[in-house]
Amino acid sequence: QVQLVESGGGLVQAGGSLRQSCTASGSTYNINNMGWYRQAPGKQRELVATISRSGNTYYADSVEGRFTISRDNAKNTVYLQMNSLKPEDTAVYYCNAKTLYGNYWGQGTQVTVSS
């Protein structure tokens, strides 16, 4: 079992920045990829960014160049630095961890970008 606890998020004006963190506990040695997803009202949950244990990253086209995902394996923590935020980035953001045995989710944090 893996538990994920998120922090960060909040309310920011368009063009601003936010940083989110997600710390894993439990069977962290089983974690391969970690990432961030988001879900806006009335929409399906979508992938934002992922990072492998070795540091390989992937970004959705909509955030490429504005968001940066990073990971500290010693702290079992993944970060999402969000710059140049847009109103369309408003959503609940979920941390995700993938292992051979399961797919785990954080509780979700609200990010609201005002125009």
CNS distance restraints for C-alpha pairs under 8 A (distance, minus, plus):
assign (resid   1 and name CA) (resid  26 and name CA) 5.90 0.50 0.50
assign (resid   1 and name CA) (resid  27 and name CA) 5.61 0.50 0.50
assign (resid   2 and name CA) (resid  24 and name CA) 6.54 0.50 0.50
assign (resid   2 and name CA) (resid  25 and name CA) 5.75 0.50 0.50
assign (resid   2 and name CA) (resid  26 and name CA) 4.81 0.50 0.50
assign (resid   2 and name CA) (resid  27 and name CA) 5.42 0.50 0.50
assign (resid   2 and name CA) (resid  28 and name CA) 6.40 0.50 0.50
assign (resid   2 and name CA) (resid  97 and name CA) 7.97 0.50 0.50
assign (resid   2 and name CA) (resid 104 and name CA) 6.57 0.50 0.50
assign (resid   3 and name CA) (resid  24 and name CA) 5.55 0.50 0.50
assign (resid   3 and name CA) (resid  25 and name CA) 5.20 0.50 0.50
assign (resid   3 and name CA) (resid  26 and name CA) 6.15 0.50 0.50
assign (resid   3 and name CA) (resid 104 and name CA) 7.28 0.50 0.50
assign (resid   3 and name CA) (resid 105 and name CA) 7.74 0.50 0.50
assign (resid   3 and name CA) (resid 106 and name CA) 7.34 0.50 0.50
assign (resid   4 and name CA) (resid  22 and name CA) 6.33 0.50 0.50
assign (resid   4 and name CA) (resid  23 and name CA) 5.63 0.50 0.50
assign (resid   4 and name CA) (resid  24 and name CA) 4.58 0.50 0.50
assign (resid   4 and name CA) (resid  25 and name CA) 6.58 0.50 0.50
assign (resid   4 and name CA) (resid  95 and name CA) 7.17 0.50 0.50
assign (resid   4 and name CA) (resid  96 and name CA) 7.78 0.50 0.50
assign (resid   4 and name CA) (resid  97 and name CA) 7.97 0.50 0.50
assign (resid   4 and name CA) (resid 104 and name CA) 7.46 0.50 0.50
assign (resid   4 and name CA) (resid 105 and name CA) 6.40 0.50 0.50
assign (resid   4 and name CA) (resid 106 and name CA) 4.73 0.50 0.50
assign (resid   4 and name CA) (resid 107 and name CA) 7.54 0.50 0.50
assign (resid   5 and name CA) (resid  22 and name CA) 5.43 0.50 0.50
assign (resid   5 and name CA) (resid  23 and name CA) 5.37 0.50 0.50
assign (resid   5 and name CA) (resid  24 and name CA) 6.59 0.50 0.50
assign (resid   5 and name CA) (resid 106 and name CA) 5.65 0.50 0.50
assign (resid   5 and name CA) (resid 107 and name CA) 6.88 0.50 0.50
assign (resid   6 and name CA) (resid  20 and name CA) 7.17 0.50 0.50
assign (resid   6 and name CA) (resid  21 and name CA) 5.60 0.50 0.50
assign (resid   6 and name CA) (resid  22 and name CA) 4.25 0.50 0.50
assign (resid   6 and name CA) (resid  23 and name CA) 6.54 0.50 0.50
assign (resid   6 and name CA) (resid  94 and name CA) 7.95 0.50 0.50
assign (resid   6 and name CA) (resid  95 and name CA) 6.94 0.50 0.50
assign (resid   6 and name CA) (resid 106 and name CA) 6.22 0.50 0.50
assign (resid   6 and name CA) (resid 107 and name CA) 6.96 0.50 0.50
assign (resid   6 and name CA) (resid 108 and name CA) 6.95 0.50 0.50
assign (resid   6 and name CA) (resid 109 and name CA) 6.99 0.50 0.50
assign (resid   7 and name CA) (resid  20 and name CA) 5.75 0.50 0.50
assign (resid   7 and name CA) (resid  21 and name CA) 5.24 0.50 0.50
assign (resid   7 and name CA) (resid  22 and name CA) 6.35 0.50 0.50
assign (resid   7 and name CA) (resid 109 and name CA) 7.23 0.50 0.50
assign (resid   8 and name CA) (resid  18 and name CA) 7.36 0.50 0.50
assign (resid   8 and name CA) (resid  19 and name CA) 5.96 0.50 0.50
assign (resid   8 and name CA) (resid  20 and name CA) 4.34 0.50 0.50
assign (resid   8 and name CA) (resid  21 and name CA) 6.24 0.50 0.50
assign (resid   8 and name CA) (resid 109 and name CA) 7.36 0.50 0.50
assign (resid   9 and name CA) (resid  18 and name CA) 6.34 0.50 0.50
assign (resid   9 and name CA) (resid  19 and name CA) 6.72 0.50 0.50
assign (resid   9 and name CA) (resid  20 and name CA) 5.85 0.50 0.50
assign (resid   9 and name CA) (resid 109 and name CA) 5.99 0.50 0.50
assign (resid   9 and name CA) (resid 110 and name CA) 5.89 0.50 0.50
assign (resid   9 and name CA) (resid 111 and name CA) 5.00 0.50 0.50
assign (resid  10 and name CA) (resid  18 and name CA) 7.80 0.50 0.50
assign (resid  10 and name CA) (resid 109 and name CA) 7.80 0.50 0.50
assign (resid  10 and name CA) (resid 110 and name CA) 6.04 0.50 0.50
assign (resid  10 and name CA) (resid 111 and name CA) 4.93 0.50 0.50
assign (resid  10 and name CA) (resid 112 and name CA) 6.17 0.50 0.50
assign (resid  11 and name CA) (resid 111 and name CA) 6.05 0.50 0.50
assign (resid  11 and name CA) (resid 112 and name CA) 4.75 0.50 0.50
assign (resid  11 and name CA) (resid 113 and name CA) 5.95 0.50 0.50
assign (resid  11 and name CA) (resid 114 and name CA) 7.45 0.50 0.50
assign (resid  12 and name CA) (resid  16 and name CA) 6.06 0.50 0.50
assign (resid  12 and name CA) (resid  17 and name CA) 7.22 0.50 0.50
assign (resid  12 and name CA) (resid  18 and name CA) 7.60 0.50 0.50
assign (resid  12 and name CA) (resid 111 and name CA) 7.95 0.50 0.50
assign (resid  12 and name CA) (resid 112 and name CA) 6.37 0.50 0.50
assign (resid  12 and name CA) (resid 113 and name CA) 5.06 0.50 0.50
assign (resid  12 and name CA) (resid 114 and name CA) 6.29 0.50 0.50
assign (resid  13 and name CA) (resid  85 and name CA) 7.67 0.50 0.50
assign (resid  13 and name CA) (resid 113 and name CA) 5.34 0.50 0.50
assign (resid  13 and name CA) (resid 114 and name CA) 4.75 0.50 0.50
assign (resid  13 and name CA) (resid 115 and name CA) 6.16 0.50 0.50
assign (resid  14 and name CA) (resid  84 and name CA) 6.98 0.50 0.50
assign (resid  14 and name CA) (resid  85 and name CA) 5.33 0.50 0.50
assign (resid  14 and name CA) (resid  86 and name CA) 5.04 0.50 0.50
assign (resid  14 and name CA) (resid  87 and name CA) 6.26 0.50 0.50
assign (resid  14 and name CA) (resid 113 and name CA) 5.67 0.50 0.50
assign (resid  14 and name CA) (resid 114 and name CA) 5.68 0.50 0.50
assign (resid  14 and name CA) (resid 115 and name CA) 5.32 0.50 0.50
assign (resid  15 and name CA) (resid  83 and name CA) 7.06 0.50 0.50
assign (resid  15 and name CA) (resid  84 and name CA) 4.19 0.50 0.50
assign (resid  15 and name CA) (resid  85 and name CA) 4.88 0.50 0.50
assign (resid  15 and name CA) (resid  86 and name CA) 6.38 0.50 0.50
assign (resid  16 and name CA) (resid  83 and name CA) 6.17 0.50 0.50
assign (resid  16 and name CA) (resid  84 and name CA) 5.50 0.50 0.50
assign (resid  16 and name CA) (resid  85 and name CA) 5.54 0.50 0.50
assign (resid  17 and name CA) (resid  81 and name CA) 7.48 0.50 0.50
assign (resid  17 and name CA) (resid  82 and name CA) 5.40 0.50 0.50
assign (resid  17 and name CA) (resid  83 and name CA) 4.38 0.50 0.50
assign (resid  17 and name CA) (resid  84 and name CA) 6.21 0.50 0.50
assign (resid  17 and name CA) (resid  85 and name CA) 6.20 0.50 0.50
assign (resid  18 and name CA) (resid  81 and name CA) 6.19 0.50 0.50
assign (resid  18 and name CA) (resid  82 and name CA) 5.21 0.50 0.50
assign (resid  18 and name CA) (resid  83 and name CA) 6.72 0.50 0.50
assign (resid  19 and name CA) (resid  79 and name CA) 7.06 0.50 0.50
assign (resid  19 and name CA) (resid  80 and name CA) 5.64 0.50 0.50
assign (resid  19 and name CA) (resid  81 and name CA) 4.48 0.50 0.50
assign (resid  19 and name CA) (resid  82 and name CA) 5.94 0.50 0.50
assign (resid  20 and name CA) (resid  79 and name CA) 5.60 0.50 0.50
assign (resid  20 and name CA) (resid  80 and name CA) 5.10 0.50 0.50
assign (resid  20 and name CA) (resid  81 and name CA) 6.51 0.50 0.50
assign (resid  21 and name CA) (resid  77 and name CA) 6.77 0.50 0.50
assign (resid  21 and name CA) (resid  78 and name CA) 5.83 0.50 0.50
assign (resid  21 and name CA) (resid  79 and name CA) 4.52 0.50 0.50
assign (resid  21 and name CA) (resid  80 and name CA) 6.50 0.50 0.50
assign (resid  22 and name CA) (resid  77 and name CA) 5.41 0.50 0.50
assign (resid  22 and name CA) (resid  78 and name CA) 5.29 0.50 0.50
assign (resid  22 and name CA) (resid  79 and name CA) 6.39 0.50 0.50
assign (resid  22 and name CA) (resid  95 and name CA) 6.33 0.50 0.50
assign (resid  22 and name CA) (resid 106 and name CA) 7.69 0.50 0.50
assign (resid  23 and name CA) (resid  75 and name CA) 7.43 0.50 0.50
assign (resid  23 and name CA) (resid  76 and name CA) 5.70 0.50 0.50
assign (resid  23 and name CA) (resid  77 and name CA) 4.29 0.50 0.50
assign (resid  23 and name CA) (resid  78 and name CA) 6.60 0.50 0.50
assign (resid  24 and name CA) (resid  28 and name CA) 6.53 0.50 0.50
assign (resid  24 and name CA) (resid  76 and name CA) 5.38 0.50 0.50
assign (resid  24 and name CA) (resid  77 and name CA) 6.21 0.50 0.50
assign (resid  25 and name CA) (resid  76 and name CA) 7.33 0.50 0.50
assign (resid  27 and name CA) (resid  31 and name CA) 7.61 0.50 0.50
assign (resid  28 and name CA) (resid  76 and name CA) 7.02 0.50 0.50
assign (resid  30 and name CA) (resid  99 and name CA) 5.37 0.50 0.50
assign (resid  30 and name CA) (resid 100 and name CA) 6.93 0.50 0.50
assign (resid  31 and name CA) (resid  53 and name CA) 7.79 0.50 0.50
assign (resid  31 and name CA) (resid  97 and name CA) 6.31 0.50 0.50
assign (resid  31 and name CA) (resid  98 and name CA) 5.69 0.50 0.50
assign (resid  31 and name CA) (resid  99 and name CA) 4.66 0.50 0.50
assign (resid  31 and name CA) (resid 100 and name CA) 7.77 0.50 0.50
assign (resid  32 and name CA) (resid  52 and name CA) 6.09 0.50 0.50
assign (resid  32 and name CA) (resid  53 and name CA) 5.56 0.50 0.50
assign (resid  32 and name CA) (resid  97 and name CA) 7.26 0.50 0.50
assign (resid  32 and name CA) (resid  98 and name CA) 5.69 0.50 0.50
assign (resid  32 and name CA) (resid  99 and name CA) 5.55 0.50 0.50
assign (resid  32 and name CA) (resid 100 and name CA) 7.93 0.50 0.50
assign (resid  33 and name CA) (resid  50 and name CA) 6.70 0.50 0.50
assign (resid  33 and name CA) (resid  51 and name CA) 5.65 0.50 0.50
assign (resid  33 and name CA) (resid  52 and name CA) 4.35 0.50 0.50
assign (resid  33 and name CA) (resid  53 and name CA) 6.03 0.50 0.50
assign (resid  33 and name CA) (resid  97 and name CA) 6.03 0.50 0.50
assign (resid  33 and name CA) (resid  98 and name CA) 5.39 0.50 0.50
assign (resid  33 and name CA) (resid  99 and name CA) 7.48 0.50 0.50
assign (resid  34 and name CA) (resid  50 and name CA) 5.69 0.50 0.50
assign (resid  34 and name CA) (resid  51 and name CA) 5.52 0.50 0.50
assign (resid  34 and name CA) (resid  52 and name CA) 6.42 0.50 0.50
assign (resid  34 and name CA) (resid  53 and name CA) 7.83 0.50 0.50
assign (resid  34 and name CA) (resid  78 and name CA) 7.02 0.50 0.50
assign (resid  34 and name CA) (resid  95 and name CA) 7.47 0.50 0.50
assign (resid  34 and name CA) (resid  96 and name CA) 5.52 0.50 0.50
assign (resid  34 and name CA) (resid  97 and name CA) 4.44 0.50 0.50
assign (resid  34 and name CA) (resid  98 and name CA) 6.29 0.50 0.50
assign (resid  35 and name CA) (resid  48 and name CA) 7.52 0.50 0.50
assign (resid  35 and name CA) (resid  49 and name CA) 5.51 0.50 0.50
assign (resid  35 and name CA) (resid  50 and name CA) 3.95 0.50 0.50
assign (resid  35 and name CA) (resid  51 and name CA) 6.00 0.50 0.50
assign (resid  35 and name CA) (resid  69 and name CA) 7.83 0.50 0.50
assign (resid  35 and name CA) (resid  78 and name CA) 7.48 0.50 0.50
assign (resid  35 and name CA) (resid  95 and name CA) 5.85 0.50 0.50
assign (resid  35 and name CA) (resid  96 and name CA) 5.10 0.50 0.50
assign (resid  35 and name CA) (resid  97 and name CA) 6.54 0.50 0.50
assign (resid  36 and name CA) (resid  47 and name CA) 6.50 0.50 0.50
assign (resid  36 and name CA) (resid  48 and name CA) 5.44 0.50 0.50
assign (resid  36 and name CA) (resid  49 and name CA) 5.43 0.50 0.50
assign (resid  36 and name CA) (resid  50 and name CA) 6.39 0.50 0.50
assign (resid  36 and name CA) (resid  80 and name CA) 7.61 0.50 0.50
assign (resid  36 and name CA) (resid  93 and name CA) 6.70 0.50 0.50
assign (resid  36 and name CA) (resid  94 and name CA) 5.59 0.50 0.50
assign (resid  36 and name CA) (resid  95 and name CA) 4.67 0.50 0.50
assign (resid  36 and name CA) (resid  96 and name CA) 5.89 0.50 0.50
assign (resid  37 and name CA) (resid  45 and name CA) 6.53 0.50 0.50
assign (resid  37 and name CA) (resid  46 and name CA) 5.42 0.50 0.50
assign (resid  37 and name CA) (resid  47 and name CA) 4.41 0.50 0.50
assign (resid  37 and name CA) (resid  48 and name CA) 4.95 0.50 0.50
assign (resid  37 and name CA) (resid  49 and name CA) 7.07 0.50 0.50
assign (resid  37 and name CA) (resid  93 and name CA) 5.71 0.50 0.50
assign (resid  37 and name CA) (resid  94 and name CA) 5.12 0.50 0.50
assign (resid  37 and name CA) (resid  95 and name CA) 6.47 0.50 0.50
assign (resid  37 and name CA) (resid  96 and name CA) 7.28 0.50 0.50
assign (resid  38 and name CA) (resid  45 and name CA) 5.43 0.50 0.50
assign (resid  38 and name CA) (resid  46 and name CA) 5.45 0.50 0.50
assign (resid  38 and name CA) (resid  47 and name CA) 6.58 0.50 0.50
assign (resid  38 and name CA) (resid  48 and name CA) 6.64 0.50 0.50
assign (resid  38 and name CA) (resid  91 and name CA) 5.85 0.50 0.50
assign (resid  38 and name CA) (resid  92 and name CA) 5.42 0.50 0.50
assign (resid  38 and name CA) (resid  93 and name CA) 4.24 0.50 0.50
assign (resid  38 and name CA) (resid  94 and name CA) 5.82 0.50 0.50
assign (resid  39 and name CA) (resid  43 and name CA) 6.25 0.50 0.50
assign (resid  39 and name CA) (resid  44 and name CA) 5.93 0.50 0.50
assign (resid  39 and name CA) (resid  45 and name CA) 4.28 0.50 0.50
assign (resid  39 and name CA) (resid  46 and name CA) 6.28 0.50 0.50
assign (resid  39 and name CA) (resid  91 and name CA) 5.24 0.50 0.50
assign (resid  39 and name CA) (resid  92 and name CA) 5.30 0.50 0.50
assign (resid  39 and name CA) (resid  93 and name CA) 6.57 0.50 0.50
assign (resid  40 and name CA) (resid  44 and name CA) 7.29 0.50 0.50
assign (resid  40 and name CA) (resid  45 and name CA) 7.36 0.50 0.50
assign (resid  40 and name CA) (resid  90 and name CA) 6.51 0.50 0.50
assign (resid  40 and name CA) (resid  91 and name CA) 4.23 0.50 0.50
assign (resid  40 and name CA) (resid  92 and name CA) 6.35 0.50 0.50
assign (resid  41 and name CA) (resid  91 and name CA) 7.06 0.50 0.50
assign (resid  47 and name CA) (resid  60 and name CA) 6.61 0.50 0.50
assign (resid  48 and name CA) (resid  59 and name CA) 5.97 0.50 0.50
assign (resid  48 and name CA) (resid  60 and name CA) 5.27 0.50 0.50
assign (resid  48 and name CA) (resid  63 and name CA) 7.02 0.50 0.50
assign (resid  49 and name CA) (resid  57 and name CA) 7.15 0.50 0.50
assign (resid  49 and name CA) (resid  58 and name CA) 5.41 0.50 0.50
assign (resid  49 and name CA) (resid  59 and name CA) 4.38 0.50 0.50
assign (resid  49 and name CA) (resid  60 and name CA) 6.18 0.50 0.50
assign (resid  49 and name CA) (resid  69 and name CA) 6.60 0.50 0.50
assign (resid  50 and name CA) (resid  57 and name CA) 5.58 0.50 0.50
assign (resid  50 and name CA) (resid  58 and name CA) 5.24 0.50 0.50
assign (resid  50 and name CA) (resid  59 and name CA) 6.74 0.50 0.50
assign (resid  50 and name CA) (resid  69 and name CA) 7.06 0.50 0.50
assign (resid  51 and name CA) (resid  55 and name CA) 5.64 0.50 0.50
assign (resid  51 and name CA) (resid  56 and name CA) 5.39 0.50 0.50
assign (resid  51 and name CA) (resid  57 and name CA) 4.39 0.50 0.50
assign (resid  51 and name CA) (resid  58 and name CA) 6.55 0.50 0.50
assign (resid  51 and name CA) (resid  69 and name CA) 6.87 0.50 0.50
assign (resid  51 and name CA) (resid  70 and name CA) 7.01 0.50 0.50
assign (resid  51 and name CA) (resid  71 and name CA) 7.33 0.50 0.50
assign (resid  52 and name CA) (resid  56 and name CA) 5.18 0.50 0.50
assign (resid  52 and name CA) (resid  57 and name CA) 6.59 0.50 0.50
assign (resid  53 and name CA) (resid  71 and name CA) 7.98 0.50 0.50
assign (resid  53 and name CA) (resid  73 and name CA) 7.31 0.50 0.50
assign (resid  55 and name CA) (resid  70 and name CA) 7.51 0.50 0.50
assign (resid  55 and name CA) (resid  71 and name CA) 7.25 0.50 0.50
assign (resid  57 and name CA) (resid  69 and name CA) 7.28 0.50 0.50
assign (resid  59 and name CA) (resid  63 and name CA) 6.55 0.50 0.50
assign (resid  59 and name CA) (resid  64 and name CA) 5.58 0.50 0.50
assign (resid  60 and name CA) (resid  64 and name CA) 6.11 0.50 0.50
assign (resid  63 and name CA) (resid  67 and name CA) 5.58 0.50 0.50
assign (resid  66 and name CA) (resid  82 and name CA) 6.24 0.50 0.50
assign (resid  66 and name CA) (resid  83 and name CA) 5.17 0.50 0.50
assign (resid  66 and name CA) (resid  84 and name CA) 6.03 0.50 0.50
assign (resid  66 and name CA) (resid  85 and name CA) 7.66 0.50 0.50
assign (resid  67 and name CA) (resid  80 and name CA) 6.79 0.50 0.50
assign (resid  67 and name CA) (resid  81 and name CA) 5.52 0.50 0.50
assign (resid  67 and name CA) (resid  82 and name CA) 4.48 0.50 0.50
assign (resid  67 and name CA) (resid  83 and name CA) 5.93 0.50 0.50
assign (resid  68 and name CA) (resid  80 and name CA) 5.71 0.50 0.50
assign (resid  68 and name CA) (resid  81 and name CA) 5.05 0.50 0.50
assign (resid  68 and name CA) (resid  82 and name CA) 6.60 0.50 0.50
assign (resid  69 and name CA) (resid  78 and name CA) 7.23 0.50 0.50
assign (resid  69 and name CA) (resid  79 and name CA) 5.61 0.50 0.50
assign (resid  69 and name CA) (resid  80 and name CA) 4.63 0.50 0.50
assign (resid  69 and name CA) (resid  81 and name CA) 6.38 0.50 0.50
assign (resid  70 and name CA) (resid  78 and name CA) 5.77 0.50 0.50
assign (resid  70 and name CA) (resid  79 and name CA) 5.20 0.50 0.50
assign (resid  70 and name CA) (resid  80 and name CA) 6.63 0.50 0.50
assign (resid  71 and name CA) (resid  76 and name CA) 7.64 0.50 0.50
assign (resid  71 and name CA) (resid  77 and name CA) 5.83 0.50 0.50
assign (resid  71 and name CA) (resid  78 and name CA) 4.30 0.50 0.50
assign (resid  71 and name CA) (resid  79 and name CA) 6.07 0.50 0.50
assign (resid  72 and name CA) (resid  76 and name CA) 5.95 0.50 0.50
assign (resid  72 and name CA) (resid  77 and name CA) 5.33 0.50 0.50
assign (resid  72 and name CA) (resid  78 and name CA) 6.32 0.50 0.50
assign (resid  73 and name CA) (resid  77 and name CA) 6.46 0.50 0.50
assign (resid  85 and name CA) (resid  89 and name CA) 6.49 0.50 0.50
assign (resid  85 and name CA) (resid 113 and name CA) 6.74 0.50 0.50
assign (resid  86 and name CA) (resid  90 and name CA) 7.59 0.50 0.50
assign (resid  86 and name CA) (resid 113 and name CA) 6.13 0.50 0.50
assign (resid  86 and name CA) (resid 114 and name CA) 7.84 0.50 0.50
assign (resid  86 and name CA) (resid 115 and name CA) 7.60 0.50 0.50
assign (resid  87 and name CA) (resid 112 and name CA) 7.33 0.50 0.50
assign (resid  87 and name CA) (resid 113 and name CA) 4.68 0.50 0.50
assign (resid  87 and name CA) (resid 114 and name CA) 5.72 0.50 0.50
assign (resid  87 and name CA) (resid 115 and name CA) 5.99 0.50 0.50
assign (resid  88 and name CA) (resid 113 and name CA) 7.56 0.50 0.50
assign (resid  89 and name CA) (resid 111 and name CA) 7.57 0.50 0.50
assign (resid  89 and name CA) (resid 112 and name CA) 7.46 0.50 0.50
assign (resid  89 and name CA) (resid 113 and name CA) 6.71 0.50 0.50
assign (resid  90 and name CA) (resid 110 and name CA) 7.75 0.50 0.50
assign (resid  90 and name CA) (resid 111 and name CA) 5.39 0.50 0.50
assign (resid  90 and name CA) (resid 112 and name CA) 4.58 0.50 0.50
assign (resid  90 and name CA) (resid 113 and name CA) 5.46 0.50 0.50
assign (resid  91 and name CA) (resid 110 and name CA) 6.05 0.50 0.50
assign (resid  91 and name CA) (resid 111 and name CA) 5.55 0.50 0.50
assign (resid  91 and name CA) (resid 112 and name CA) 6.63 0.50 0.50
assign (resid  92 and name CA) (resid 108 and name CA) 5.84 0.50 0.50
assign (resid  92 and name CA) (resid 109 and name CA) 5.31 0.50 0.50
assign (resid  92 and name CA) (resid 110 and name CA) 4.37 0.50 0.50
assign (resid  92 and name CA) (resid 111 and name CA) 6.03 0.50 0.50
assign (resid  93 and name CA) (resid 108 and name CA) 5.29 0.50 0.50
assign (resid  93 and name CA) (resid 109 and name CA) 5.26 0.50 0.50
assign (resid  93 and name CA) (resid 110 and name CA) 6.24 0.50 0.50
assign (resid  93 and name CA) (resid 111 and name CA) 6.97 0.50 0.50
assign (resid  94 and name CA) (resid 105 and name CA) 6.55 0.50 0.50
assign (resid  94 and name CA) (resid 106 and name CA) 5.60 0.50 0.50
assign (resid  94 and name CA) (resid 107 and name CA) 6.68 0.50 0.50
assign (resid  94 and name CA) (resid 108 and name CA) 4.46 0.50 0.50
assign (resid  94 and name CA) (resid 109 and name CA) 6.66 0.50 0.50
assign (resid  95 and name CA) (resid 105 and name CA) 5.67 0.50 0.50
assign (resid  95 and name CA) (resid 106 and name CA) 4.96 0.50 0.50
assign (resid  95 and name CA) (resid 107 and name CA) 7.84 0.50 0.50
assign (resid  95 and name CA) (resid 108 and name CA) 7.02 0.50 0.50
assign (resid  96 and name CA) (resid 103 and name CA) 7.15 0.50 0.50
assign (resid  96 and name CA) (resid 104 and name CA) 5.60 0.50 0.50
assign (resid  96 and name CA) (resid 105 and name CA) 4.69 0.50 0.50
assign (resid  96 and name CA) (resid 106 and name CA) 6.43 0.50 0.50
assign (resid  97 and name CA) (resid 103 and name CA) 5.95 0.50 0.50
assign (resid  97 and name CA) (resid 104 and name CA) 5.15 0.50 0.50
assign (resid  97 and name CA) (resid 105 and name CA) 6.61 0.50 0.50
assign (resid  98 and name CA) (resid 102 and name CA) 6.18 0.50 0.50
assign (resid  98 and name CA) (resid 103 and name CA) 4.70 0.50 0.50
assign (resid  98 and name CA) (resid 104 and name CA) 6.38 0.50 0.50
assign (resid  99 and name CA) (resid 103 and name CA) 6.31 0.50 0.50
